[in-house]
Amino acid sequence: MADADSGFQSVSFAERDMPHSLETEQALLGALLTSPERIGTALEKVKPDSFFEKQHKELFRLLVDLYTAPDGETADIVVVLNEAIRRGIFESEAEGKRYLYAISQDVPPQRSIDKYCQIIAEKYTARQLAAVARDLLREVMSESDKPQTLLDYAEQRIYDIRQGRDVHGLRPIRDVVIETYEFLGKLNSDERDQYIGAKTGYPELDRITGGMTNSDLVVLAARPGMGKTSFALNLSANVVRETGRTVAIYSLEMSMQQLVSRMLSTAAAVDSHKLRTGLLDNEEWKRLATAAAHLGDQNIYLSEGAGISVSQMKAQLRRLQNLGMVVIDYLQLMSSPNHSDNRVLEISQITRELKLMAKELNVPVLLLSQLNRGLENRPDKRPQMADLRESGSIEQDADIIMFLYNDYYYNKEKSTKPNITECIVKKNRHGEPSTVDLIWDAQYTRFLPVERSEPPPGM
């Protein structure tokens, strides 16, 4: 095995003291030099930044670049040496030749590659944690921020580590290309359902938007009485059923009992009015008991209380396992720690933070919003972007903006479709804007696709 210090740049004592294993890094690089076909396996656990030594980072990046080239699997040690010299990884050809041949001579068994990857990944995680602790201690000693701000900072940094993300510093596009290529491969595998947008339960809406896509901020807005809360609950139930993942619902206006009553009405097919009065017959009580048992097993978490901030929300959501979607009902009842007399600016800050939250947690965030009363004075009361109440940057931050509109609500004499609600997709970063007709079943507080008159199982 080659001397780990030969030809390498000096590192300060403090950095040298960080967790690392130069021998393991050398062993892995030596194995990959002789068996480049294993690079794909190694990439599943480590990346260039996982290596401690700068030259090891660059060597691994070089091997990945050569492997992903059209003739990558035929690249031998001579090709690697020439490219390493061209990139300036070694100071001289003699030094590079000596080092590469040294680490390729003592090659471990192929079965050891996974173990070496695991050790390198664990050392990298330990270094990341040490860096968080160092930075946090520096901030604490400076007393420049409030303790709650530091808690949010520490939680975010540790969450990023847990999710395998390093958000600090610039990254070369080649690394992102590799990750994107791997992701596209997963989209074409048997496990594609884990990576595409969660199905909403409304096929036409899925066709237009691609479903509830990770990191998207989806705004659902409507005037009172259009059923936006019921639609959000229907979407939540569908996402849980389709993906098995957790959905968190923040109800800032209605109580948790009110929300669950609506969900039980939908799931048990029991008239919502009768449910509120308690005047149910024996058959309805049986259906309600069955629905309650089924609903109780679902991965749905509820929270109530107006005035919650985005940072408080993130702190709670990071503790949930297998999070699949977040629902917030509704925007205008949220608060910002940076209180402003200008509510439009405050709402704008909240929507920007919610978009960042969707990206950080890598889940879709469904945000309900009110509309201005002004549309009530127009002949055509179909919502427009300008109708978003205290709109601020909602239009800019949202990936998808949907409006609910029931023409019968306003034009009972003229409307020919009393039970049809239009879901108007006004903004769509994943495709063209369009309108989807939904059947509003007020009796059971549910929306159904037009092409289906019966709800899906468990809805």
PLY file of the C-alpha trace (Angstrom):
ply
format ascii 1.0
element vertex 459
property float x
property float y
property float z
element edge 458
property int vertex1
property int vertex2
end_header
0.00 0.00 0.00
1.35 3.44 -0.90
2.36 6.03 1.67
-0.71 8.18 2.23
1.35 11.37 2.59
3.38 11.05 -0.60
2.82 14.00 -2.88
-0.22 15.33 -1.01
-0.85 18.90 0.01
-0.36 19.74 3.68
-3.46 20.04 5.83
-3.70 21.90 9.12
-3.51 19.85 12.32
-7.10 20.69 13.21
-8.33 19.35 9.89
-6.06 16.31 10.07
-7.68 15.51 13.41
-11.08 15.09 11.76
-12.43 11.52 11.31
-10.96 9.85 8.23
-9.22 6.72 7.01
-6.63 7.28 4.31
-5.94 3.55 4.04
-9.60 2.83 3.28
-9.73 5.58 0.66
-6.60 4.19 -1.00
-7.96 0.64 -0.90
-11.22 1.68 -2.57
-9.46 3.70 -5.28
-7.09 0.80 -5.95
-10.00 -1.62 -6.31
-11.83 0.73 -8.68
-8.68 1.22 -10.79
-8.56 -2.50 -11.49
-12.35 -3.03 -11.63
-13.91 0.13 -13.09
-17.20 -1.68 -13.59
-17.72 -1.41 -9.81
-17.76 2.41 -9.91
-21.52 2.41 -10.41
-21.90 0.41 -7.20
-19.56 2.74 -5.32
-21.53 5.80 -6.46
-24.58 4.52 -4.62
-22.79 5.13 -1.29
-20.02 7.69 -1.83
-19.35 10.79 -3.89
-16.16 12.80 -4.50
-16.71 14.97 -1.41
-16.93 11.84 0.76
-13.15 11.48 0.48
-10.91 13.28 2.98
-7.79 13.87 0.85
-8.12 16.44 -1.93
-6.28 14.22 -4.42
-8.53 11.29 -3.51
-11.57 13.44 -4.25
-10.17 14.34 -7.66
-9.09 10.79 -8.46
-12.54 9.44 -7.68
-14.14 12.19 -9.76
-11.78 11.33 -12.63
-12.68 7.62 -12.43
-16.38 8.50 -12.49
-15.91 10.77 -15.53
-14.00 8.07 -17.43
-16.50 5.37 -16.49
-19.49 7.40 -17.66
-17.78 8.21 -21.00
-18.84 6.08 -24.01
-15.75 3.84 -23.72
-15.42 4.15 -19.97
-15.22 0.49 -19.05
-12.09 0.03 -21.22
-10.14 2.82 -19.44
-6.96 1.32 -17.90
-4.39 2.70 -15.49
-2.42 4.37 -18.30
-5.50 6.32 -19.41
-6.17 7.29 -15.79
-2.58 8.43 -15.33
-2.57 10.60 -18.45
-5.87 12.25 -17.51
-4.74 12.76 -13.88
-1.60 14.55 -15.10
-3.63 16.68 -17.51
-5.90 17.75 -14.65
-2.98 18.55 -12.37
-3.87 15.99 -9.72
-0.17 15.12 -9.36
2.77 17.49 -9.54
4.74 15.23 -11.92
4.28 12.19 -14.11
6.73 10.20 -12.01
4.83 10.93 -8.83
1.50 10.00 -10.39
2.83 6.78 -11.87
4.40 5.75 -8.56
1.24 6.45 -6.57
-1.29 4.84 -8.95
0.76 1.68 -9.41
1.31 1.44 -5.66
-2.40 1.54 -4.72
-3.34 -0.83 -7.57
-0.88 -3.53 -6.45
-2.46 -4.36 -3.12
-6.04 -4.71 -4.30
-8.62 -6.02 -1.78
-11.23 -8.66 -2.64
-14.21 -7.37 -4.60
-16.53 -8.17 -1.72
-14.67 -5.59 0.36
-15.68 -2.66 -1.85
-19.08 -2.25 -0.19
-17.44 -2.26 3.25
-14.89 0.35 2.21
-17.64 2.56 0.78
-19.54 2.28 4.06
-16.47 3.29 6.12
-15.74 6.29 3.89
-19.38 7.41 4.00
-19.50 7.12 7.80
-16.28 9.11 8.21
-17.67 11.79 5.91
-20.87 12.01 7.97
-18.81 12.30 11.15
-16.82 15.18 9.63
-20.03 16.93 8.62
-21.37 16.61 12.18
-18.12 17.94 13.56
-18.35 20.94 11.24
-21.93 21.64 12.41
-20.84 21.44 16.05
-17.91 23.78 15.38
-20.05 26.33 13.55
-22.81 26.14 16.15
-20.35 26.70 18.99
-18.94 29.72 17.18
-22.43 31.20 16.81
-23.31 30.49 20.44
-20.16 32.18 21.70
-20.77 35.24 19.51
-24.28 35.69 21.01
-25.36 37.27 17.74
-28.53 35.19 17.35
-31.39 34.13 19.57
-31.33 30.53 20.88
-34.43 29.64 18.83
-32.69 30.82 15.66
-29.67 28.67 16.51
-31.93 25.67 17.16
-33.51 26.10 13.73
-30.04 26.45 12.20
-28.73 23.31 13.91
-31.82 21.27 13.02
-31.59 22.32 9.38
-27.89 21.44 9.10
-28.36 18.04 10.73
-31.45 17.35 8.61
-29.44 18.10 5.47
-26.79 15.62 6.58
-29.41 12.96 7.29
-30.90 13.48 3.83
-27.47 13.16 2.22
-27.35 16.78 1.12
-24.50 19.23 1.37
-25.93 22.68 0.65
-22.74 24.59 1.37
-20.49 25.70 -1.48
-20.56 25.32 -5.24
-20.63 21.96 -6.94
-19.29 21.11 -10.39
-22.03 20.34 -12.87
-20.47 16.95 -13.61
-21.50 15.76 -10.13
-25.06 16.96 -10.63
-25.17 15.37 -14.10
-24.24 12.01 -12.59
-26.94 12.31 -9.90
-29.51 13.40 -12.49
-28.59 10.51 -14.78
-29.04 8.06 -11.91
-32.40 9.63 -11.04
-33.60 9.34 -14.62
-32.59 5.68 -14.55
-34.74 5.16 -11.47
-37.68 6.78 -13.28
-37.36 4.04 -15.91
-37.03 1.19 -13.42
-39.60 -1.04 -11.72
-39.46 1.34 -8.74
-40.47 4.42 -10.72
-43.58 4.99 -8.56
-41.27 5.96 -5.68
-39.77 8.84 -7.68
-42.57 10.31 -9.78
-45.18 12.69 -8.46
-47.72 11.11 -6.12
-51.00 10.40 -7.87
-53.84 12.69 -6.82
-56.64 10.19 -7.50
-57.83 12.39 -10.39
-56.30 10.98 -13.62
-56.90 14.07 -15.76
-55.31 16.31 -13.14
-52.34 13.94 -12.94
-51.98 14.06 -16.72
-51.80 17.86 -16.66
-49.61 18.41 -13.60
-47.69 15.15 -13.24
-49.23 14.59 -9.80
-47.99 15.99 -6.51
-44.31 16.32 -7.34
-41.59 16.49 -4.70
-40.32 20.02 -3.88
-43.35 21.67 -5.53
-45.35 24.44 -3.86
-48.93 23.89 -5.02
-51.46 26.65 -4.28
-55.17 25.78 -4.14
-57.39 28.86 -3.95
-61.13 29.44 -4.00
-63.89 31.60 -2.58
-65.73 30.26 0.50
-68.18 27.47 -0.27
-66.23 25.98 -3.19
-64.88 23.02 -1.18
-61.15 23.72 -1.11
-60.70 22.10 2.32
-62.65 19.02 1.22
-60.58 18.80 -1.96
-57.35 19.06 0.06
-58.53 16.25 2.36
-59.47 14.11 -0.64
-56.01 14.68 -2.13
-54.39 13.78 1.19
-56.29 10.51 1.47
-55.40 9.63 -2.13
-51.69 10.34 -1.65
-51.56 8.19 1.49
-53.39 5.37 -0.29
-51.26 5.55 -3.46
-47.84 5.95 -1.83
-48.11 4.67 1.74
-46.19 7.77 2.82
-47.02 10.20 5.61
-49.15 13.31 5.07
-49.09 16.20 7.54
-52.13 18.50 7.62
-52.00 21.91 9.29
-55.54 23.16 9.84
-55.27 26.75 11.02
-59.01 27.44 10.93
-60.94 24.22 11.54
-60.43 21.95 14.55
-58.94 18.49 14.15
-62.31 16.95 15.07
-64.00 18.90 12.27
-61.41 17.69 9.78
-61.72 14.08 10.87
-65.52 14.31 10.72
-65.27 15.31 7.07
-62.83 12.51 6.35
-65.08 9.98 8.06
-68.09 11.22 6.08
-66.16 10.63 2.87
-64.68 7.28 3.86
-67.89 5.83 5.32
-70.26 7.36 2.74
-72.32 8.83 5.56
-74.20 12.08 5.01
-72.12 14.88 6.53
-75.20 16.60 7.96
-76.39 13.41 9.66
-72.89 12.89 11.01
-72.95 16.32 12.66
-76.34 15.66 14.27
-75.54 12.08 15.30
-78.83 10.79 13.84
-77.43 7.66 12.17
-79.11 4.32 11.63
-77.45 1.01 12.55
-76.03 0.41 9.06
-74.47 3.86 8.99
-72.91 3.33 12.42
-71.36 0.09 11.16
-69.89 1.83 8.12
-68.65 4.63 10.34
-66.93 2.19 12.71
-65.23 0.42 9.80
-64.12 3.72 8.29
-62.83 4.96 11.66
-60.72 1.83 12.11
-59.31 2.18 8.58
-58.67 5.91 8.92
-56.95 5.42 12.26
-54.35 3.21 10.57
-53.44 5.84 7.97
-50.15 7.76 8.09
-51.83 11.14 8.59
-50.76 13.69 11.19
-52.87 16.71 12.15
-52.10 20.06 13.73
-54.36 22.99 14.53
-53.88 26.56 15.70
-53.37 29.76 13.72
-50.21 31.81 13.78
-47.67 29.03 13.22
-44.47 30.10 11.45
-42.64 28.24 8.70
-39.62 27.59 10.95
-41.86 26.02 13.60
-43.51 23.92 10.92
-40.17 22.69 9.57
-38.98 21.72 13.03
-42.06 19.49 13.44
-41.96 18.02 9.94
-38.30 16.99 10.15
-39.25 14.55 12.90
-41.80 12.70 10.76
-40.67 9.53 9.04
-41.36 8.91 5.35
-43.02 12.30 4.80
-44.92 12.40 1.50
-46.91 15.66 1.48
-47.72 18.72 3.61
-51.12 20.46 3.53
-51.63 23.95 4.99
-55.15 25.35 5.40
-54.70 28.25 4.94
-52.00 30.81 4.02
-53.60 33.97 5.42
-53.66 32.48 8.96
-49.90 31.89 9.05
-47.50 34.29 10.73
-43.96 35.47 10.13
-41.43 36.10 12.92
-40.47 39.28 11.04
-43.78 41.03 11.67
-44.57 43.85 9.26
-47.35 46.39 9.03
-47.43 45.55 5.34
-49.31 42.25 5.22
-48.56 41.78 1.51
-44.83 41.80 2.21
-45.32 39.44 5.14
-47.32 36.98 3.03
-44.64 37.20 0.34
-41.98 36.21 2.86
-44.10 33.27 4.02
-44.62 31.92 0.49
-40.89 32.18 -0.25
-40.12 30.28 2.95
-42.73 27.62 2.10
-41.19 27.10 -1.32
-37.77 26.68 0.28
-39.30 24.27 2.80
-40.77 22.14 0.00
-37.33 22.03 -1.61
-35.45 21.29 1.61
-37.83 18.52 2.72
-38.19 17.31 -0.88
-41.97 16.92 -0.59
-44.93 18.66 -2.23
-46.54 21.38 -0.12
-50.24 22.00 -0.82
-51.06 25.53 0.32
-54.68 26.69 0.51
-55.39 30.37 0.00
-58.28 32.80 0.04
-59.39 34.92 -2.90
-60.32 38.59 -2.91
-63.99 39.52 -2.71
-63.57 41.66 -5.79
-64.31 38.79 -8.15
-67.87 38.70 -6.79
-68.51 41.98 -8.63
-67.48 40.66 -12.06
-69.90 39.11 -14.57
-67.51 36.16 -15.00
-66.55 35.06 -11.52
-63.98 32.49 -12.55
-60.84 33.25 -10.52
-57.78 34.92 -12.02
-54.24 35.26 -10.66
-54.95 38.82 -9.54
-57.74 37.52 -7.28
-55.28 35.84 -4.90
-55.72 37.64 -1.61
-52.64 39.53 -0.41
-51.01 37.87 -3.38
-47.51 39.30 -3.03
-45.20 36.66 -4.48
-47.67 33.75 -4.53
-47.71 33.73 -8.32
-43.92 33.84 -8.45
-43.16 31.23 -5.77
-45.81 28.62 -6.61
-45.05 25.83 -9.08
-48.74 25.12 -9.61
-51.74 27.36 -8.92
-55.21 25.81 -8.99
-58.60 27.46 -8.53
-61.92 25.80 -7.70
-65.04 27.26 -9.32
-68.64 26.06 -9.34
-70.73 27.92 -11.90
-74.01 26.67 -10.39
-73.13 28.45 -7.13
-73.40 31.81 -8.94
-75.77 31.01 -11.83
-78.40 28.60 -10.57
-80.88 29.61 -13.29
-78.47 29.24 -16.21
-76.06 26.51 -15.17
-76.70 23.05 -16.63
-74.15 21.25 -14.40
-75.12 21.78 -10.77
-72.70 19.23 -9.39
-69.66 20.08 -11.55
-66.74 21.99 -10.06
-64.01 23.26 -12.33
-60.44 22.76 -11.14
-58.70 25.52 -13.08
-54.94 24.93 -13.34
-53.88 28.51 -14.02
-50.12 28.11 -13.53
-48.28 24.90 -14.29
-44.49 24.68 -14.38
-44.76 21.09 -15.61
-47.05 21.67 -18.55
-49.79 23.79 -20.05
-52.56 25.44 -18.00
-55.88 23.65 -18.34
-59.22 22.96 -16.62
-60.40 19.67 -15.15
-64.06 19.00 -14.37
-64.75 17.28 -11.05
-67.98 15.93 -9.59
-68.78 17.60 -6.27
-70.61 15.16 -3.99
-71.66 17.54 -1.21
-73.48 14.84 0.74
-70.21 13.04 1.46
-67.88 16.08 1.13
-65.89 14.52 -1.70
-64.79 15.24 -5.24
-64.87 12.50 -7.84
-63.34 12.32 -11.32
-65.91 12.90 -14.05
-65.04 9.59 -15.69
-65.88 7.69 -12.50
-69.10 7.84 -10.51
-67.85 5.70 -7.59
-65.03 6.70 -5.20
-61.81 4.70 -5.09
-61.50 2.12 -2.30
-61.02 3.74 1.10
-61.93 7.26 -0.06
0 1
1 2
2 3
3 4
4 5
5 6
6 7
7 8
8 9
9 10
10 11
11 12
12 13
13 14
14 15
15 16
16 17
17 18
18 19
19 20
20 21
21 22
22 23
23 24
24 25
25 26
26 27
27 28
28 29
29 30
30 31
31 32
32 33
33 34
34 35
35 36
36 37
37 38
38 39
39 40
40 41
41 42
42 43
43 44
44 45
45 46
46 47
47 48
48 49
49 50
50 51
51 52
52 53
53 54
54 55
55 56
56 57
57 58
58 59
59 60
60 61
61 62
62 63
63 64
64 65
65 66
66 67
67 68
68 69
69 70
70 71
71 72
72 73
73 74
74 75
75 76
76 77
77 78
78 79
79 80
80 81
81 82
82 83
83 84
84 85
85 86
86 87
87 88
88 89
89 90
90 91
91 92
92 93
93 94
94 95
95 96
96 97
97 98
98 99
99 100
100 101
101 102
102 103
103 104
104 105
105 106
106 107
107 108
108 109
109 110
110 111
111 112
112 113
113 114
114 115
115 116
116 117
117 118
118 119
119 120
120 121
121 122
122 123
123 124
124 125
125 126
126 127
127 128
128 129
129 130
130 131
131 132
132 133
133 134
134 135
135 136
136 137
137 138
138 139
139 140
140 141
141 142
142 143
143 144
144 145
145 146
146 147
147 148
148 149
149 150
150 151
151 152
152 153
153 154
154 155
155 156
156 157
157 158
158 159
159 160
160 161
161 162
162 163
163 164
164 165
165 166
166 167
167 168
168 169
169 170
170 171
171 172
172 173
173 174
174 175
175 176
176 177
177 178
178 179
179 180
180 181
181 182
182 183
183 184
184 185
185 186
186 187
187 188
188 189
189 190
190 191
191 192
192 193
193 194
194 195
195 196
196 197
197 198
198 199
199 200
200 201
201 202
202 203
203 204
204 205
205 206
206 207
207 208
208 209
209 210
210 211
211 212
212 213
213 214
214 215
215 216
216 217
217 218
218 219
219 220
220 221
221 222
222 223
223 224
224 225
225 226
226 227
227 228
228 229
229 230
230 231
231 232
232 233
233 234
234 235
235 236
236 237
237 238
238 239
239 240
240 241
241 242
242 243
243 244
244 245
245 246
246 247
247 248
248 249
249 250
250 251
251 252
252 253
253 254
254 255
255 256
256 257
257 258
258 259
259 260
260 261
261 262
262 263
263 264
264 265
265 266
266 267
267 268
268 269
269 270
270 271
271 272
272 273
273 274
274 275
275 276
276 277
277 278
278 279
279 280
280 281
281 282
282 283
283 284
284 285
285 286
286 287
287 288
288 289
289 290
290 291
291 292
292 293
293 294
294 295
295 296
296 297
297 298
298 299
299 300
300 301
301 302
302 303
303 304
304 305
305 306
306 307
307 308
308 309
309 310
310 311
311 312
312 313
313 314
314 315
315 316
316 317
317 318
318 319
319 320
320 321
321 322
322 323
323 324
324 325
325 326
326 327
327 328
328 329
329 330
330 331
331 332
332 333
333 334
334 335
335 336
336 337
337 338
338 339
339 340
340 341
341 342
342 343
343 344
344 345
345 346
346 347
347 348
348 349
349 350
350 351
351 352
352 353
353 354
354 355
355 356
356 357
357 358
358 359
359 360
360 361
361 362
362 363
363 364
364 365
365 366
366 367
367 368
368 369
369 370
370 371
371 372
372 373
373 374
374 375
375 376
376 377
377 378
378 379
379 380
380 381
381 382
382 383
383 384
384 385
385 386
386 387
387 388
388 389
389 390
390 391
391 392
392 393
393 394
394 395
395 396
396 397
397 398
398 399
399 400
400 401
401 402
402 403
403 404
404 405
405 406
406 407
407 408
408 409
409 410
410 411
411 412
412 413
413 414
414 415
415 416
416 417
417 418
418 419
419 420
420 421
421 422
422 423
423 424
424 425
425 426
426 427
427 428
428 429
429 430
430 431
431 432
432 433
433 434
434 435
435 436
436 437
437 438
438 439
439 440
440 441
441 442
442 443
443 444
444 445
445 446
446 447
447 448
448 449
449 450
450 451
451 452
452 453
453 454
454 455
455 456
456 457
457 458
